[in-house]
Every structure is written in structure tokens, then in C-alpha cells.
């Protein structure tokens, strides 16, 4: 499996393929901000909008390829506030349904954690649907549960679900970004 950090141009060139992964993830029931069925044009637009964030240094995106297509992604969102430069939010960890169960999610999570530490990020945080397979991944990867917010977001079927907040200390270095 090849994992690559995407720059703005790569993200734009890959938007169609990334949209397929996003649609598969939503259709598979993952609560990542979209309702099913996900419109293809909306999925492509989502990735194209992220290119501006990547160019501005507010977002880092990694994509995993199996030789045929993109089968996973993970991103780190960096806050702009001066008092927040030590932390980042882990967002859009996605694994294609056909690639699940082989450690790709854990590998992408490790990629993001290592990259954050290399950037001097000392704290990562995320939110995920309570009782989801993703929550199990974070818990077993050493993330700390901070709490649950009831009815925080709708799942792909539109049903309001609780969200669990997690955090993880990843480095003791000085922020360098």
C-alpha cells in the first residue's frame, strides 16, 4: 500500500477518485458529515474545496493507493489561532469498504500521528460517531475519550446520533509550523 501526502495540484487531479472513496464511505454508513446517497458532484466539490485549504497550509491530506485506486485517506486540520498551534484535528479518516479489515485505518492513523509529531504538534483531537467501528479503532490505538455529546450529528440515514470526542498527545516537541 502506498500512502502519499497530497499537495494542492495532486488533490485537484485526484478529486474524482477521492469522491468515489467518499461516496463509498458514506454509503457504507460512516458518519463523516454527509447524508446518503451522496451526490457525486457534491463529493467532487468537497475535495476541490479542500485544495484551497491544503494550499493555505490549513489542511494536510494523505491518500492510500492499492495500485488501482485510492482506498483510504486521513487529514489533519490546523487551527489558525496563535494559541492553538500546538494542536490539530484529525478529520476524514476513510477506508474503502473493500479494503477494510487489513489494518489500513490503523496505518493511516499512524501516518497522521507521526506527521503531526514531526510538525511539532503535541495534541490531536477528533470526534466520531459513538459505538461506530471508527470509535473502536481510536480507543484501541491509544486515544483518550473526553466525553459524549448526544444528538450531535446525523448519520448517513439522517438519524441523530451521539458523538464521542477523543484526544491524544503525540509529541513533546516545540511546535514548528
BAPA-395299 format. One record per residue (C-alpha): residue number from 1; x, y, z. Coordinates in steps of 0.05 Angstrom, whole numbers, plus 5000, padded with zeros to 4 digits. Example, Ala and Ser with C-alpha at 12.3 -4.5 7.8 and 13.67 -1.06 7.14 Angstrom:
BAPA-395299
(1; (5246; 4910; 5156))
(2; (5273; 4979; 5143))
***
This chain:
BAPA-395299
(1; (5000; 5000; 5000))
(2; (5028; 5068; 4980))
(3; (5009; 5128; 5025))
(4; (5024; 5197; 4997))
(5; (5014; 5267; 5025))
(6; (4975; 5305; 4972))
(7; (4992; 5376; 4952))
(8; (4940; 5423; 4921))
(9; (4952; 5400; 4849))
(10; (4951; 5326; 4867))
(11; (4887; 5335; 4906))
(12; (4853; 5370; 4847))
(13; (4877; 5316; 4799))
(14; (4851; 5262; 4846))
(15; (4784; 5295; 4863))
(16; (4742; 5246; 4822))
(17; (4776; 5185; 4852))
(18; (4772; 5215; 4922))
(19; (4698; 5229; 4910))
(20; (4688; 5154; 4896))
(21; (4720; 5137; 4963))
(22; (4678; 5190; 4999))
(23; (4614; 5163; 4968))
(24; (4632; 5091; 4986))
(25; (4647; 5112; 5058))
(26; (4581; 5148; 5065))
(27; (4542; 5092; 5030))
(28; (4576; 5044; 5080))
(29; (4545; 5081; 5138))
(30; (4602; 5124; 5163))
(31; (4582; 5190; 5194))
(32; (4632; 5238; 5163))
(33; (4588; 5298; 5151))
(34; (4545; 5275; 5093))
(35; (4477; 5243; 5083))
(36; (4465; 5184; 5036))
(37; (4460; 5179; 4980))
(38; (4518; 5227; 4968))
(39; (4512; 5266; 4903))
(40; (4575; 5254; 4861))
(41; (4582; 5328; 4843))
(42; (4578; 5346; 4916))
(43; (4632; 5296; 4933))
(44; (4678; 5323; 4879))
(45; (4665; 5394; 4901))
(46; (4682; 5376; 4973))
(47; (4751; 5352; 4952))
(48; (4763; 5411; 4906))
(49; (4746; 5459; 4963))
(50; (4797; 5424; 5006))
(51; (4851; 5441; 4956))
(52; (4849; 5514; 4977))
(53; (4858; 5493; 5050))
(54; (4917; 5450; 5031))
(55; (4949; 5507; 4992))
(56; (4940; 5554; 5051))
(57; (4972; 5504; 5100))
(58; (4908; 5495; 5140))
(59; (4899; 5422; 5119))
(60; (4944; 5363; 5105))
(61; (4915; 5304; 5067))
(62; (4944; 5234; 5057))
(63; (4916; 5183; 5008))
(64; (4929; 5108; 5006))
(65; (4931; 5074; 4939))
(66; (4928; 4999; 4925))
(67; (4957; 5004; 4855))
(68; (4888; 5011; 4823))
(69; (4853; 5066; 4862))
(70; (4851; 5108; 4925))
(71; (4827; 5063; 4982))
(72; (4837; 5109; 5042))
(73; (4850; 5179; 5066))
(74; (4865; 5216; 5130))
(75; (4873; 5291; 5142))
(76; (4898; 5339; 5195))
(77; (4864; 5407; 5202))
(78; (4908; 5461; 5233))
(79; (4875; 5518; 5272))
(80; (4896; 5589; 5253))
(81; (4894; 5618; 5323))
(82; (4963; 5633; 5353))
(83; (4945; 5599; 5419))
(84; (4926; 5535; 5382))
(85; (4987; 5520; 5340))
(86; (5005; 5461; 5385))
(87; (4944; 5420; 5364))
(88; (4909; 5394; 5303))
(89; (4843; 5359; 5289))
(90; (4843; 5290; 5256))
(91; (4789; 5291; 5202))
(92; (4762; 5247; 5147))
(93; (4796; 5181; 5163))
(94; (4764; 5138; 5109))
(95; (4776; 5067; 5085))
(96; (4740; 5038; 5025))
(97; (4694; 4981; 5046))
(98; (4732; 4931; 5003))
(99; (4798; 4950; 5038))
(100; (4773; 4945; 5110))
(101; (4798; 4894; 5159))
(102; (4870; 4894; 5136))
(103; (4899; 4948; 5182))
(104; (4895; 5006; 5132))
(105; (4855; 5050; 5180))
(106; (4906; 5039; 5235))
(107; (4963; 5052; 5186))
(108; (4932; 5118; 5163))
(109; (4921; 5138; 5235))
(110; (4994; 5123; 5249))
(111; (5015; 5165; 5188))
(112; (4976; 5225; 5213))
(113; (5002; 5217; 5284))
(114; (5075; 5212; 5261))
(115; (5067; 5272; 5214))
(116; (5036; 5313; 5270))
(117; (5093; 5297; 5316))
(118; (5144; 5315; 5262))
(119; (5109; 5382; 5255))
(120; (5116; 5394; 5330))
(121; (5041; 5383; 5342))
(122; (5033; 5358; 5413))
(123; (4958; 5345; 5416))
(124; (4909; 5315; 5367))
(125; (4834; 5313; 5375))
(126; (4775; 5285; 5337))
(127; (4702; 5269; 5341))
(128; (4669; 5204; 5317))
(129; (4601; 5172; 5320))
(130; (4592; 5136; 5386))
(131; (4594; 5060; 5381))
(132; (4620; 5061; 5310))
(133; (4676; 5018; 5283))
(134; (4718; 5081; 5280))
(135; (4709; 5092; 5354))
(136; (4736; 5023; 5367))
(137; (4797; 5039; 5325))
(138; (4813; 5103; 5363))
(139; (4803; 5071; 5431))
(140; (4849; 5012; 5414))
(141; (4901; 5060; 5383))
(142; (4911; 5095; 5450))
(143; (4865; 5155; 5442))
(144; (4832; 5181; 5505))
(145; (4757; 5190; 5509))
(146; (4739; 5261; 5530))
(147; (4663; 5254; 5531))
(148; (4600; 5244; 5491))
(149; (4553; 5296; 5461))
(150; (4483; 5269; 5450))
(151; (4448; 5280; 5383))
(152; (4509; 5316; 5355))
(153; (4505; 5296; 5282))
(154; (4460; 5257; 5235))
(155; (4486; 5191; 5208))
(156; (4482; 5180; 5132))
(157; (4409; 5158; 5141))
(158; (4392; 5224; 5175))
(159; (4384; 5195; 5245))
(160; (4414; 5239; 5301))
(161; (4469; 5202; 5336))
(162; (4515; 5216; 5395))
(163; (4587; 5235; 5381))
(164; (4647; 5217; 5424))
(165; (4706; 5265; 5430))
(166; (4777; 5237; 5434))
(167; (4847; 5266; 5442))
(168; (4918; 5240; 5440))
(169; (4985; 5270; 5460))
(170; (5033; 5255; 5403))
(171; (5097; 5294; 5415))
(172; (5134; 5334; 5467))
(173; (5170; 5379; 5417))
(174; (5162; 5452; 5404))
(175; (5111; 5469; 5350))
(176; (5146; 5485; 5285))
(177; (5091; 5501; 5236))
***
